[in-house]
Amino acid sequence: MKTISFVTLGCRANQAENSEYHQSMLEAGWEVLDAESNSSEVYVINTCTVTNEAERQSRQTIKKYAKNNPNSKLIVTGCSSKYLENNKDITSIVSLFVPNLQKDKFVQRVYDHLGIEKDFNPLDSIPRLENTDTTRLNLKISDGCNWACSFCIIPRTRGKLRSLSEDDIVTKAKRAEEMGYKEIVLTAIQLGGYGKDLGRNGLEILIPRLLAETKIPRIRLSSIEPTDVSDDLIKELAKSDRICNQFHIPIQSGSDHILDLMKRRYSRDEYADRINTLRKYIPDLTLTTDIMVGFPQESEQDFADSCEFVQTLGFNKLHIFPYSDRQGTAASKMEGKISPEIIKERKKILATIDNKLHYDWMNRSIGTKKQILVEMPKDDSGVMQGMSKDYYKVSFNHKNIKRNDLIDVMIKGVDLDKLCLIGELI
């Protein structure tokens, strides 16, 4: 049997894509091996270029697998592929490049390149539960981004927003339901922009269709920009308890000065208005965010504004990113760069705030009931782990529970070492 391995760098969209590629190769009769086994005939590397460091890691990863597998074919796609196609050190060791703008034809191009006589069927690309590390399906609904944040290169590498049709998405969701999935995560580079390239605000239409035409118990949104969280969308999200009450809405900075330099299209007051409206309709929501420290010209006051803002809004979890120059972006050409030492110190301060927000969030859950989707099988101690609708990791112990079960647990405590809640089956 022919063998292939997949290596994923970067974002949730890359993860969703590689899961589909993985399943498509299984459907073609190939065996998928762990990439670290260094024994596959073909390696697919889905690259990232969000920062200079991410692109360096992409180059190093390609070279690593070429060195360890000199007789294997390397297929490269992802956001770095656009730049690596012109790198002689990389082109000499890569068998096939598939740029981002051709990802919709990726599987067929790979089939043709490897001499596989098969026509690609998108429904064959939905990963089977037994072949996944998680029981939640990342369902990609669009690609590309129409924003132009000054620190981000991704719109150049993934292109303008391109949405799948509602019918295609609903068909995939139905297939996922038939396969046993109990949660789908709607995923995209610019999730909230879905459908706008088709002339309508698509999420407000897509979500009611998914609720009406499937019985999947849980539908979750991945990261969504604050300007895309409209009143109409909020009202649709609040109509059904099948919509997971956790939302990841990037803030990036709590300073209007820095938000303007970032070209983020909203002020802190406008961001706060979206959060307050969400909480009006969904009062028990979990709110997580991305925030950057050390952006060019970020003063002590700008940073203090960010620290104050995340505490005032009461985020449950912060994803903190130290600013890193990305060649080709507007931010990389700005004056007023912050020293690495100051960036490191600011990240440390914000991490302390994040720890308190996160621990307080977990402690408030003690004594509450939560629905858990079981993801991890029992470890050596008999403990299993799953994810709640509001995005808590919960561990519990019960001999009759299986992976992909939906169960109700009472929260009894917090495991600070594993950063998860401890549940007891009800």
N, C-alpha and C positions, 0 to 999 in steps of 0.2 A: 504493500500500500504506500502511495506517495505521502510525504510528510511536509507540514508547513507549521510555522510559528508566527505569533503576532506580538509586536512590541508597541505599547501605547505610551506616548508622552503627551503631557498637557491636559486639556480641558475635558469636561463631560461630553462635549460633542465628539471629540476623538474617541472617547471610550465607547460611546453609542455606535459609532461607525465601525470600530474594530470588532465589536460584538456581532454586528451584522455580517462583516466579512468572514469572521470565524465560522458562523453558522452556514454561510454560503459555500464555504469550502468543504464542510462536513457533508452538505447535501450533494456535492460533486464527488463524494467518495474518498476524500482525502482524510488523513489522520492529522489532528492538530496536537502538537506537542508543546510542552512548556519551553519557552524560548531559552531558558537557562540550561536546558539539557544539551545544547550545542550539538544536536544530532538531526536537525531538519534539513530537508533539501531546499526549502524556500523560507525566507524570512520577510515578513511585511512589517515595515517600521512607519508608524504614523507620527509625524514629527510636530514640534511646537517651535514657535519663533516669537512668543509674546515679549520676551526680553532678550538682550544680547546673550545672557547666560543660558537661556532656554535654547537658543540656536546653537550655542557652543555644545551643549549637551546632546543636541540632535546629531551634530557632526560626529561627536565622540561615540555615540551609540552606534551609528552606522559603521564607523571604523572598527569598533569592538567586535561586532558580529561578522564583519568581513574577515578580520584577523582570525577569529576563533573558528570560522566556517569557510575556509578558502574555496571549497568546492560547491558551496551553496549559492543559490540566486538570491539577491537582495532586491526587494521592491519597496520603493520609498514614495510616500504620499504625505499629506499634511501641510501645515503652514510654512515649513522651512523648504519644502520641495521647490518652490518658485525660485529661491535664492541658490539652493544647492545644485540645481541643474547647470549652473555656470561655474561650479567649483571643480577643477580638473581632478583634484585628489578624491573627490566623491564620485564623479561621473565614471571614473575608471573602475570602480568597484560595485556600481549599481547596475542591475540588469534592466530595470524599468522604473521610470518616474511617472507618477500620475498626479498632476497638479490639482489643487483644490477645486478649481472651476470645472474639472472633469470627474469629480468624485461620484456624481450620479451614475457614471458609467464605469466606476472602478472595478466592480466584480466582473463585468463582461470583458473589460480590458485584460484583467488577470487571467480569466478563463482562456482568452485568445492567446495571450502570451505564453501560457503553460501548455497549450495544445489540448485544452479540455473542451470536448465537443458538447457543449451545453448552453442553452439560452438562459440568461439570468431572469429569475422571477423574484420580485421584491418580497413576496410573501414567504419565500424560502429563506429569507435572511433574518427572520425573527429568531433570536437564540432560544433554544429549548432550555427549560429550567435546569435540567440535569447537566447542562454544559456551561452554566454561569456561576460566578462567585457570589452573586446577589439574587434575591428573589424579586427585586424591583426592576422593571424594564424601562430603560432610557429610550423613549420614543422620540426620535428626531423629527421635528415638524417643519423646519426651515433651515437655510444656511445663509451666510453672509450677514452684513451689518451696514445700516445707513448712517450710523453715528460717525463722528470723526474726532474722538477724544485725542487731545494733544499728546498723550503718552502711549497711544496704542497703534500698533502696526497691522492689526488683524483685518480691518476693512480692505487693506491693500492685498492681503493674501487670500482672503475668502470671498472678496467681491461684495457687490450690493446684495441686499436682502432678496432671497428667492424662496418663496413658500411652496410647500407641497399642497395639493388640493385637499379640501376637507374630506372628499370621498375617499381618497387614498389613505388618509390618516385614520378615518373611521374604520376602513377595511382592515388596516393593520391592527387597530385596537381590538376589533372583533376576533381576529386571528389570535392575538395575545390572550384574550379571554378564553378561547377554546383550548389553548395550550396550558391553561391553569394559572396564568398570572393574576395576582390579586392587587397589584399596584403598578400603575404606569406613571412615569415621570416625563412630562412634556419638556423637551429639550431643544435648545437652539442657541445660536450665537446672540441673536437679538430676539428673545422669545416674545416679548410684548409687541414687537413689530409684525408678528405673524399676520398675513393676509393684507397688509397695507400695500404691498406691491401688486395685489390683485384688486385694489380699489375699495377695500372695506376693512373695518376693524375686526380681524378674524377671530381672535380669542373669544370675543363676546358671542360669536356664532358657533365656533368649534366646540367649546366646552358644553353648552346645552345639548349639542348633537351627541357627544360622547356619553353624556349622562343618560340621554334618552335611548340610544341605540346599543349600549352595552350595559352589562351589569357588573363591571369591574368594581370591586368595593372601594378602591382608593385611587384618586387621580391627584397627582402632585405637580406643581409648577417648579421648574428649576429657576435659576436667577432671572429676574425681570427688572427692567429699569423703572425708576419712579415715575417718569413722564408717561409710561405706558400703562400705569395703574389708574385707569379712568374710573369715574363713578359708575359707569355702566358695567365695567368689568367687575368691580367690587361687589355690586349687587348680584351679579351672576354667581360669583364665587360663594356668596353667603347663602345661596338658595339650597344647597345640598350638603349634608354631612359626609358625603363621599369625597368632597374636595378636602384635601389635607390642609389643616389650619396652620401651616408653616410657610413663610414666605421669605425668600432671600432677595433683598432689594439693596443693591450697592449704593453706598453714600459717597465713598472715596475721600471726602473731606468734610469737616464741619465748618469750614471757613468759606464765606462767599468769595473772598479774594482768590483763594486757591481753586475753588470750583470754576470760577471764570477763566483762570489760566488753563485749567484742564479741559475747557470747552464742554462742560457737563450738561448744559441746557436747563439747569434748574438752580434755584437758590436753596439755602437751608430751610427757609420758611416754607417754600413750596414742597420740599421733601417732607417736612414735618406735617404739612396739611394732608399729604397722601397717607401717611402712617396713622394720623388721627382719624381719618375717614375709614380706613381699614378696620381700626379697632372699634369704631362705632358699630360697624356691621358684624365684625368677627372679634368679639372682645377677648376670647381665649387664645388668640393667635400667638405663635412663636415667630420672632423676628430676628433674622440673622443678616449680616451685611459684610461687604468688602470695604476696607478703609486703607488708605495709603499714607505712609509717613515719609517725610523728607522730600516732598515734591519741590522742584526749583522755586526759590523765593519764599518758601514756607517759613514765616517768622515764628518767634516764640508765642506771639499772640494768636497766630493762625493755628498753631498746634494746640494751644490752650483751648481755643474755640472747638476744635475737634474733640478733645477730651471731655469738655463740658457737654457737648451735643450728644455724644453716644450715651452718656449717663442720663441726661434729661429724657431722651427718647426710650431708654430702658431696653436696649437690645439684649437678646438672650445669648448671642455669640458673635464675636468679631473675627473676621478673617483679615489679619493684618499683613500688609505687603510693604516692605521697604522700597522706596522709589529706586528704579534701576533704569539707566539710560537705554533706550532702544534706538539704534542708529536708523535714521530715516523718518523719525517722528519729529513733530514740532517741538516737543518738550526737550528733546536732546540738544536742541540749538539754543535753548533759553539761557539767559544769564542767571546768576544767583544760585548756583548749585550748592547743595547742603553737603557738608563733609560726612564721610562714612561714620565717623565717631558720633556725631550728633544724631544721625539717622538711627544708629544702633541704640543710643540712649532713649530716643523717643519711642522706638519700638518696644523697648523694655517697659517704659512707663505705661504705654497703652496696653501691653500684655497684662500688667498688674490689674488695670481696670477691667480688662476682659475676663480675667480669672474670677474676680469678684462677681461680675454680672453673671457669668456662667454658673458658678457655685450657688449663688442665690437662686437662680432659675431652677437648678436641680433640687435644691432643698425645699422650694415651694411645692414641689410635686409629691413630697412624702404625704401619704394618706389619701392620694387621689387614685382613681381608676383609669387605666389606659388600655387602648386596643393596640396589640403588638403583632406585627408581621414577622414571623420567625425567619431569620436569615442564616444564622450560623448553627451548625449541628453541635451536639454535645462535645465538649472538650474532655480531657482525661479526668476531670473532676466531676463530670456530669452536668456542667453548666452550659446553657444555651443562651443565644443572644438574638434580639430582634430590634425592630425600629417602630416607634410609636407614630401615630398620625402627626403629632406635633414635633417630631424629629428628635426624640430622645432615644439614645441607645439604652436598652433595658436587658439585663441579664436575669435569668431565673433557672430553676432546677425542677424538672418534671420528666418522668420516664416515658410518658405516653404522648409527648408532643413531638411533632415532626417539622422539618424544614418546610416553609411555605404555609404553615398553619396560621390562621388568624385567631388570636386568643385575647382574653381580657385578664389583666393582672392588677393587683393592688400594689402600689409602690410603698415599699417598707424602708428603704434607705438609699444611700448614695455610696458608690464605690469610687473614691477619689483617685485610686491608682489607675483604674481603667476608664475613668471619666464617663461612667454610666450609672444608671439607676438600678436598684435591686428590686425585682418584682416577685410577687407571690401569686400563683394561679388562683383565680376566683372560682 
